[in-house]
Amino acid sequence: MVVPVRLAPPERRKRLADSVKDARFLWGVLRNKPLQVLLQVTNRCNMTCGFCDFWTNPAKPQDELSTGDYRRIARELGELSTCLISIEGGEPFLRKDLDDIVAAFGERHLPMLFTNGSAVTPERARGLFDRGLAHACVSIDFASAARHDEKRGLPGASARAWSAIEHFRGAAQVPDRQVHVMTVIMEDNVEELEDLFARSHAYGVGHQVTLLSNTGFRRGKSDRAPNAAALRALPALWRKYPHVRFFREYFEHLGTFVEDPEALPRCDAGAQSFNIDHMGNLSVCIEKIDQPVGNVREASIGELAARAKARGAEGCQA
């Protein structure tokens, strides 16, 4: 007698697969395995932000890592652990194979996409989440559209970014957890952060931040970080806006970092995370992309990850 088997609906199967990946990620964290990998899938960009100069030296598409390279990276990385994969640029949407890159990492990992939002459509947003995208982050640095457009060097950039938020929100299963505005904290925008937080809250999405870096390789030098006093006011905003999903300690120690980074615990880059640029060079972090430990075209991820861990143990607070 053949007993019919009722297959779970696609949504239920996807939730099960996501739960398995979440469990593998947690298991890797508990075993001190790498938990995050930053990927610059291209350094080409359609914007000209002052805090980045990737766009000033774009690589030829044929010189960038291929879809096949990323499939191999995803497979070899999966032998180490399940990771958060930050897919960045440049602007990732300039890669014609972006959907395939997301799919390669979506099988075993938790891919996060960081975009300026200029090329997002409802169809592309749905396609990316269908291929395993876990989180979508759209860069918006100013509450004022005019100031954001000026900073990005592209008229209409702000309007496109907020439209991208709407498209990702419509495609995500859990919009308030899977879709985020991403803001670089600078001297120029620190006074606008609350207005930005209020707007992202009204959109029903999350918000993430990162402090401006202008000391690493390929970092622009035209912008400055806020002073310590301005940064020490930010924990109050973190408490006021619970959709701002970043570690409390990050906000609490921003002021200390700009005054005396050596007073903070040592950075774990290299051990907990590492960076792979668009040419395949693996380094301990994005601040050190000019000091790679090797290239993924010439060595396995396992070997390179071991080198990065050893290099990271030297300690750095950049």
GUMARMAR-477913 format. One line per 8 residues: number of its first residue (from 1); their letters; for each residue x, z, y of N, C-alpha, C. Coordinates in steps of 0.1 Angstrom, whole numbers, plus 5000, padded with zeros to 4 digits. Example, Ala and Ser with C-alpha at 12.3 -4.5 7.8 and 13.67 -1.06 7.14 Angstrom:
! GUMARMAR-477913
1> AS> 5132 5078 4943 5123 5078 4955 5132 5078 4967  5128 5071 4978 5137 5071 4989 5129 5079 5000
***
This chain:
! GUMARMAR-477913
1> MVVPVRLA> 5008 5000 4988 5000 5000 5000 5009 5000 5012  5006 4991 5021 5014 4990 5034 5007 4998 5044  5014 5008 5050 5008 5017 5060 5011 5011 5074  5001 5007 5082 5004 5001 5095 5011 5011 5104  5020 5007 5112 5027 5015 5121 5023 5012 5135  5018 5022 5142 5014 5020 5156 5026 5021 5165  5030 5010 5172 5041 5011 5181 5037 5017 5194  5046 5025 5200 5043 5031 5213 5042 5020 5223
9> PPERRKRL> 5034 5022 5234 5033 5013 5245 5047 5012 5251  5050 5001 5258 5063 4999 5264 5067 5010 5273  5057 5015 5281 5060 5026 5290 5065 5038 5283  5059 5041 5272 5063 5053 5264 5076 5051 5258  5079 5039 5253 5092 5037 5247 5103 5038 5257  5100 5033 5269 5110 5034 5280 5113 5048 5284  5102 5056 5284 5104 5071 5288 5113 5077 5277  5110 5074 5264 5118 5079 5253 5133 5075 5255
17> ADSVKDAR> 5135 5062 5258 5149 5057 5259 5156 5064 5271  5148 5066 5282 5154 5073 5294 5157 5088 5290  5149 5094 5282 5151 5108 5278 5164 5109 5270  5166 5099 5261 5178 5099 5253 5190 5098 5261  5190 5088 5271 5201 5087 5280 5204 5099 5288  5193 5106 5293 5195 5118 5300 5202 5129 5292  5198 5130 5279 5204 5140 5270 5218 5136 5268  5222 5124 5266 5236 5120 5264 5244 5123 5276
25> FLWGVLRN> 5238 5120 5288 5245 5123 5300 5248 5138 5301  5238 5147 5298 5240 5161 5299 5251 5166 5289  5251 5160 5277 5260 5163 5266 5274 5160 5271  5276 5148 5278 5289 5145 5283 5294 5154 5294  5284 5159 5302 5288 5168 5313 5293 5181 5306  5286 5186 5296 5290 5198 5289 5303 5197 5282  5307 5185 5279 5320 5183 5272 5331 5179 5282  5328 5179 5295 5338 5176 5305 5342 5161 5304
33> KPLQVLLQ> 5333 5153 5301 5336 5138 5300 5333 5133 5314  5338 5120 5317 5335 5114 5330 5320 5113 5332  5315 5117 5344 5301 5116 5346 5296 5106 5356  5306 5100 5364 5302 5090 5373 5313 5080 5375  5309 5067 5376 5318 5056 5378 5312 5048 5390  5321 5046 5400 5318 5037 5411 5323 5023 5409  5314 5013 5410 5317 4999 5408 5315 4992 5421  5325 4986 5427 5323 4976 5438 5322 4962 5431
41> VTNRCNMT> 5310 4957 5429 5309 4945 5421 5313 4933 5430  5314 4935 5443 5319 4924 5452 5323 4931 5465  5333 4925 5472 5336 4930 5485 5330 4921 5496  5323 4911 5492 5316 4902 5501 5304 4909 5507  5301 4906 5520 5290 4913 5526 5284 4904 5537  5271 4905 5540 5265 4898 5551 5264 4906 5564  5270 4918 5564 5270 4927 5575 5284 4930 5579  5286 4936 5591 5299 4938 5597 5300 4953 5602
49> CGFCDFWT> 5298 4962 5593 5298 4976 5597 5312 4981 5601  5313 4989 5612 5326 4993 5617 5333 5003 5608  5326 5010 5599 5332 5020 5591 5337 5014 5578  5337 5001 5576 5341 4995 5564 5348 4981 5568  5358 4978 5561 5364 4964 5564 5365 4956 5552  5357 4959 5541 5357 4950 5530 5353 4936 5534  5344 4935 5543 5338 4922 5546 5349 4913 5553  5360 4919 5558 5370 4911 5565 5379 4903 5555
57> NPAKPQDE> 5379 4906 5543 5387 4899 5533 5380 4896 5520  5369 4888 5521 5361 4886 5509 5368 4878 5498  5366 4883 5486 5372 4876 5475 5363 4864 5471  5369 4854 5464 5362 4843 5459 5353 4847 5447  5341 4843 5446 5332 4848 5435 5339 4846 5421  5346 4835 5419 5353 4832 5406 5364 4842 5403  5369 4849 5413 5379 4859 5411 5374 4873 5407  5361 4875 5410 5355 4888 5407 5353 4890 5392
65> LSTGDYRR> 5351 4902 5388 5348 4905 5374 5335 4897 5370  5335 4892 5358 5323 4885 5353 5313 4894 5346  5301 4888 5344 5291 4895 5337 5296 4900 5323  5303 4891 5316 5309 4896 5303 5319 4907 5305  5326 4908 5316 5335 4919 5318 5327 4932 5319  5316 4931 5327 5308 4943 5328 5301 4948 5315  5297 4938 5307 5292 4942 5294 5302 4949 5286  5314 4944 5286 5325 4951 5279 5328 4965 5285
73> IARELGEL> 5328 4966 5298 5331 4979 5304 5320 4989 5300  5307 4984 5301 5296 4993 5297 5297 4998 5283  5301 4989 5274 5302 4992 5260 5314 5002 5257  5325 5000 5263 5337 5009 5261 5335 5022 5268  5328 5022 5280 5325 5034 5287 5315 5043 5279  5306 5036 5272 5296 5043 5264 5303 5050 5252  5315 5046 5248 5322 5053 5237 5327 5066 5243  5329 5068 5256 5333 5080 5262 5322 5089 5265
81> STCLISIE> 5311 5084 5272 5300 5092 5276 5290 5083 5282  5278 5089 5286 5268 5083 5293 5270 5087 5308  5271 5077 5317 5275 5080 5331 5265 5075 5341  5265 5081 5353 5259 5075 5364 5268 5064 5369  5262 5052 5370 5270 5040 5374 5266 5036 5388  5274 5038 5398 5270 5035 5412 5275 5020 5414  5265 5011 5415 5267 4997 5417 5267 4995 5432  5279 4991 5437 5280 4991 5452 5287 4977 5456
89> GGEPFLRK> 5290 4976 5469 5297 4964 5474 5307 4969 5484  5309 4960 5494 5302 4949 5498 5287 4950 5496  5280 4939 5495 5266 4938 5493 5263 4933 5479  5258 4941 5469 5257 4937 5456 5247 4925 5454  5237 4923 5463 5228 4912 5461 5235 4899 5463  5247 4898 5468 5254 4886 5469 5259 4881 5456  5259 4890 5446 5262 4886 5432 5249 4879 5426  5250 4867 5422 5239 4860 5416 5235 4866 5402
97> DLDDIVAA> 5244 4873 5396 5242 4879 5383 5239 4894 5384  5234 4899 5395 5232 4913 5397 5222 4919 5387  5212 4911 5384 5202 4916 5374 5209 4918 5360  5218 4909 5357 5225 4910 5344 5235 4922 5343  5241 4924 5355 5250 4935 5356 5242 4949 5354  5231 4950 5361 5223 4962 5359 5218 4963 5345  5214 4952 5339 5210 4953 5325 5221 4957 5315  5233 4953 5318 5245 4957 5309 5247 4972 5309
105> FGERHLPM> 5245 4978 5321 5247 4992 5322 5234 5000 5319  5223 4994 5320 5210 5000 5318 5208 5004 5303  5215 4997 5294 5213 5000 5280 5218 5014 5276  5230 5018 5281 5236 5030 5277 5238 5040 5288  5237 5036 5301 5240 5044 5312 5229 5046 5322  5231 5052 5333 5221 5054 5344 5226 5047 5356  5223 5034 5358 5228 5026 5369 5220 5030 5382  5228 5031 5393 5223 5034 5406 5228 5022 5415
113> LFTNGSAV> 5219 5017 5423 5222 5005 5431 5222 5009 5446  5233 5006 5453 5234 5009 5467 5234 4995 5475  5225 4993 5484 5223 4980 5490 5220 4982 5505  5223 4972 5513 5218 4973 5527 5204 4968 5529  5198 4963 5518 5184 4960 5518 5180 4947 5523  5189 4939 5527 5186 4926 5534 5180 4916 5525  5182 4917 5512 5178 4906 5503 5168 4911 5493  5162 4923 5494 5153 4928 5484 5139 4923 5486
121> TPERARGL> 5133 4918 5475 5119 4913 5475 5112 4922 5465  5099 4921 5465 5091 4929 5454 5095 4924 5440  5097 4911 5439 5100 4906 5425 5114 4911 5421  5124 4910 5430 5137 4915 5426 5137 4930 5423  5130 4938 5431 5129 4952 5428 5123 4955 5415  5112 4948 5411 5106 4951 5398 5115 4946 5387  5122 4935 5389 5131 4930 5379 5143 4940 5376  5148 4946 5386 5159 4955 5385 5155 4967 5377
129> FDRGLAHA> 5143 4973 5381 5139 4985 5374 5135 4981 5359  5130 4969 5357 5127 4965 5343 5140 4964 5335  5151 4961 5341 5164 4959 5334 5171 4973 5333  5165 4983 5337 5172 4996 5334 5177 5004 5347  5174 4999 5359 5179 5006 5371 5173 5020 5371  5181 5030 5373 5176 5043 5374 5173 5048 5388  5181 5044 5398 5179 5047 5412 5183 5036 5421  5175 5035 5432 5178 5025 5442 5180 5032 5455
137> CVSIDFAS> 5191 5029 5462 5195 5035 5474 5197 5024 5485  5190 5026 5496 5191 5016 5507 5198 5023 5519  5208 5016 5524 5216 5022 5535 5209 5021 5549  5206 5032 5555 5200 5032 5568 5206 5044 5576  5213 5041 5587 5221 5051 5594 5215 5056 5607  5205 5049 5612 5200 5053 5625 5184 5053 5624  5178 5062 5631 5163 5062 5632 5159 5051 5642  5168 5048 5651 5165 5037 5661 5169 5024 5654
145> AARHDEKR> 5159 5014 5654 5162 5001 5648 5173 4994 5656  5172 4995 5669 5182 4987 5677 5196 4992 5674  5198 5005 5673 5211 5011 5670 5216 5007 5656  5207 5008 5646 5211 5004 5632 5215 4989 5632  5207 4981 5638 5210 4966 5638 5224 4964 5645  5227 4971 5656 5239 4969 5663 5251 4974 5654  5249 4985 5647 5260 4990 5639 5263 4981 5627  5252 4975 5622 5254 4966 5610 5257 4952 5614
153> GLPGASAR> 5256 4948 5627 5259 4935 5631 5250 4924 5626  5237 4928 5624 5227 4918 5619 5214 4922 5625  5208 4913 5634 5195 4915 5639 5184 4916 5628  5176 4926 5629 5165 4928 5619 5169 4936 5607  5182 4941 5607 5187 4948 5596 5178 4961 5593  5174 4968 5603 5166 4980 5601 5153 4977 5594  5146 4967 5600 5133 4963 5595 5134 4958 5580  5144 4951 5577 5146 4946 5563 5149 4958 5554
161> AWSAIEHF> 5157 4968 5559 5160 4980 5550 5148 4988 5547  5139 4990 5557 5127 4998 5554 5117 4990 5546  5117 4976 5547 5109 4968 5538 5114 4970 5523  5128 4970 5522 5134 4972 5509 5130 4985 5503  5129 4996 5511 5124 5009 5506 5110 5007 5500  5102 5000 5508 5088 4998 5503 5087 4990 5490  5096 4980 5489 5096 4972 5476 5101 4980 5465  5111 4988 5466 5116 4996 5455 5106 5007 5452
169> RGAAQVPD> 5100 5013 5462 5090 5023 5460 5078 5018 5451  5074 5005 5454 5063 4999 5447 5067 4996 5432  5080 4994 5430 5085 4990 5416 5089 5002 5407  5092 5014 5413 5097 5025 5406 5086 5033 5399  5089 5039 5388 5079 5047 5381 5077 5060 5388  5088 5066 5393 5088 5079 5400 5094 5077 5414  5087 5071 5423 5093 5067 5436 5101 5078 5443  5095 5090 5444 5102 5100 5452 5114 5106 5445
177> RQVHVMTV> 5117 5102 5433 5129 5106 5426 5139 5094 5424  5134 5082 5424 5142 5070 5420 5146 5062 5432  5140 5064 5444 5143 5056 5455 5147 5065 5467  5159 5061 5473 5164 5070 5483 5169 5061 5495  5168 5067 5507 5175 5062 5519 5189 5069 5518  5199 5061 5521 5213 5065 5520 5219 5065 5535  5224 5076 5540 5229 5076 5553 5243 5081 5554  5252 5074 5561 5265 5078 5564 5265 5087 5577
185> IMEDNVEE> 5269 5100 5575 5269 5109 5587 5281 5106 5596  5278 5103 5608 5288 5099 5618 5286 5107 5631  5296 5107 5640 5294 5113 5653 5282 5106 5660  5281 5093 5658 5271 5085 5666 5257 5088 5661  5255 5093 5649 5241 5094 5644 5237 5108 5640  5246 5118 5642 5242 5131 5637 5230 5137 5644  5228 5133 5656 5216 5138 5663 5203 5131 5659  5204 5120 5652 5192 5113 5647 5189 5116 5633
193> LEDLFARS> 5196 5125 5626 5194 5127 5612 5180 5133 5609  5176 5142 5618 5162 5148 5615 5151 5137 5616  5152 5128 5626 5143 5118 5627 5143 5109 5615  5155 5106 5609 5156 5098 5597 5150 5105 5585  5153 5118 5584 5148 5126 5573 5132 5126 5574  5127 5128 5585 5113 5128 5587 5106 5115 5583  5113 5104 5586 5107 5090 5583 5108 5088 5568  5119 5091 5561 5120 5089 5547 5110 5098 5539
201> HAYGVGHQ> 5108 5110 5545 5098 5119 5539 5084 5112 5540  5081 5106 5551 5068 5100 5553 5066 5088 5544  5077 5081 5540 5077 5070 5531 5075 5075 5517  5077 5088 5514 5075 5093 5501 5087 5090 5491  5099 5089 5497 5111 5087 5489 5121 5098 5492  5132 5098 5485 5143 5108 5487 5153 5103 5497  5162 5112 5500 5173 5109 5510 5186 5114 5505  5196 5106 5506 5210 5111 5503 5219 5108 5515
209> VTLLSNTG> 5230 5116 5516 5239 5114 5527 5254 5114 5522  5263 5109 5530 5277 5111 5527 5284 5111 5540  5294 5120 5541 5302 5121 5553 5311 5109 5555  5311 5104 5568 5320 5092 5571 5334 5095 5566  5340 5085 5560 5354 5085 5557 5361 5073 5564  5371 5076 5572 5378 5065 5579 5393 5066 5577  5397 5073 5566 5412 5075 5563 5416 5067 5551  5407 5064 5542 5411 5057 5530 5414 5042 5532
217> FRRGKSDR> 5419 5036 5521 5422 5022 5522 5409 5014 5524  5410 5003 5532 5398 4995 5535 5387 5002 5542  5390 5013 5549 5380 5020 5557 5382 5015 5572  5371 5013 5579 5371 5010 5593 5376 5022 5601  5381 5020 5612 5387 5031 5621 5379 5032 5634  5368 5025 5636 5361 5026 5648 5351 5037 5650  5348 5044 5639 5338 5055 5639 5345 5068 5636  5339 5079 5641 5344 5092 5638 5334 5101 5632
225> APNAAALR> 5338 5111 5624 5330 5121 5619 5325 5131 5629  5314 5138 5628 5309 5148 5638 5319 5159 5638  5318 5167 5648 5326 5179 5649 5321 5190 5640  5328 5201 5637 5324 5211 5628 5311 5218 5632  5309 5220 5645 5297 5227 5650 5285 5219 5647  5285 5206 5649 5274 5197 5646 5271 5197 5631  5281 5197 5622 5280 5197 5608 5274 5210 5603  5278 5221 5609 5273 5234 5605 5258 5236 5608
233> ALPALWRK> 5252 5227 5615 5238 5228 5618 5230 5221 5607  5236 5214 5598 5229 5206 5589 5223 5213 5577  5228 5225 5572 5221 5232 5562 5207 5236 5565  5204 5238 5578 5190 5241 5582 5181 5229 5580  5186 5217 5582 5178 5205 5579 5177 5203 5564  5187 5206 5556 5186 5206 5541 5175 5215 5537  5174 5227 5542 5163 5236 5538 5149 5231 5543  5149 5224 5554 5136 5220 5560 5130 5208 5552
241> YPHVRFFR> 5139 5199 5547 5135 5187 5541 5140 5187 5526  5131 5192 5517 5136 5193 5503 5137 5179 5496  5133 5168 5503 5135 5155 5497 5149 5150 5499  5157 5157 5507 5171 5154 5509 5178 5159 5497  5181 5150 5487 5186 5155 5474 5201 5153 5474  5208 5164 5478 5222 5165 5477 5226 5179 5475  5237 5183 5470 5240 5196 5467 5240 5205 5480  5234 5217 5479 5234 5226 5490 5248 5229 5495
249> EYFEHLGT> 5258 5230 5485 5272 5233 5489 5278 5222 5497  5274 5210 5495 5279 5199 5502 5277 5201 5517  5264 5204 5520 5260 5206 5534 5267 5219 5540  5268 5229 5532 5273 5242 5537 5288 5241 5540  5296 5232 5534 5310 5231 5535 5315 5219 5543  5306 5211 5549 5310 5200 5557 5319 5204 5569  5314 5214 5576 5322 5219 5587 5336 5224 5583  5337 5231 5572 5350 5235 5567 5359 5223 5564
257> FVEDPEAL> 5353 5212 5558 5361 5201 5554 5367 5194 5566  5360 5192 5577 5366 5185 5588 5376 5194 5595  5375 5207 5594 5385 5216 5600 5397 5218 5591  5395 5221 5578 5406 5225 5569 5402 5221 5555  5404 5209 5551 5400 5205 5537 5407 5213 5526  5419 5217 5529 5427 5225 5519 5421 5238 5516  5411 5243 5524 5404 5255 5521 5393 5254 5510  5390 5241 5506 5380 5239 5496 5386 5237 5482
265> PRCDAGAQ> 5378 5239 5472 5383 5236 5458 5388 5222 5457  5398 5221 5448 5404 5208 5446 5394 5197 5441  5396 5185 5445 5387 5174 5441 5389 5171 5426  5378 5167 5419 5379 5164 5405 5378 5149 5402  5380 5141 5413 5381 5127 5410 5392 5123 5401  5389 5114 5392 5399 5111 5381 5395 5117 5368  5390 5129 5369 5385 5136 5357 5370 5134 5355  5362 5138 5366 5348 5137 5365 5343 5123 5369
273> SFNIDHMG> 5351 5115 5376 5347 5102 5380 5359 5093 5383  5357 5080 5384 5367 5071 5388 5361 5058 5394  5369 5050 5399 5364 5038 5407 5369 5025 5400  5361 5015 5400 5365 5001 5395 5361 4992 5406  5371 4984 5411 5367 4975 5422 5364 4962 5417  5360 4952 5426 5355 4939 5422 5365 4931 5414  5378 4934 5415 5388 4926 5408 5392 4933 5394  5386 4945 5392 5389 4952 5379 5399 4963 5380
281> NLSVCIEK> 5404 4966 5392 5414 4976 5393 5407 4990 5393  5412 4999 5384 5406 5012 5382 5415 5022 5389  5409 5030 5398 5416 5041 5405 5408 5054 5404  5414 5065 5408 5407 5078 5407 5395 5078 5416  5395 5071 5428 5384 5072 5436 5384 5060 5446  5374 5058 5454 5373 5047 5463 5383 5048 5474  5387 5061 5477 5397 5063 5488 5411 5058 5483  5413 5056 5470 5426 5053 5465 5426 5039 5458
289> IDQPVGNV> 5418 5030 5462 5417 5017 5455 5430 5009 5457  5438 5013 5466 5451 5006 5467 5462 5012 5458  5458 5022 5450 5467 5028 5441 5461 5028 5427  5458 5017 5421 5452 5017 5408 5461 5022 5396  5454 5027 5386 5462 5031 5374 5463 5019 5364  5456 5008 5367 5456 4997 5358 5444 4988 5360  5442 4978 5352 5432 4968 5354 5424 4967 5341  5410 4966 5342 5402 4966 5330 5404 4953 5323
297> REASIGEL> 5410 4943 5329 5412 4930 5321 5424 4931 5312  5432 4942 5314 5445 4943 5307 5446 4956 5298  5436 4965 5300 5436 4977 5292 5422 4982 5290  5420 4990 5279 5407 4995 5276 5403 5006 5286  5390 5008 5288 5384 5018 5296 5389 5032 5292  5390 5034 5279 5395 5047 5274 5409 5050 5278  5418 5040 5277 5432 5042 5282 5432 5044 5297  5425 5036 5304 5426 5037 5319 5419 5050 5324
305> AARAKARG> 5409 5055 5317 5403 5068 5321 5412 5079 5318  5420 5078 5308 5430 5089 5305 5441 5089 5316  5445 5077 5321 5455 5076 5331 5449 5082 5344  5436 5078 5347 5430 5083 5359 5429 5099 5359  5426 5104 5348 5425 5119 5346 5438 5125 5349  5449 5119 5344 5462 5124 5347 5466 5123 5361  5463 5112 5367 5466 5110 5382 5458 5119 5390  5445 5121 5387 5437 5130 5395 5441 5145 5394
313> AEGCQA> 5448 5149 5383 5452 5162 5382 5463 5166 5393  5468 5156 5399 5479 5158 5410 5472 5165 5422  5459 5164 5423 5452 5170 5434 5453 5163 5447  5441 5161 5454 5440 5154 5466 5427 5159 5473  5427 5160 5486 5415 5164 5494 5411 5153 5504  5415 5141 5501 5412 5130 5511 5397 5128 5512
***
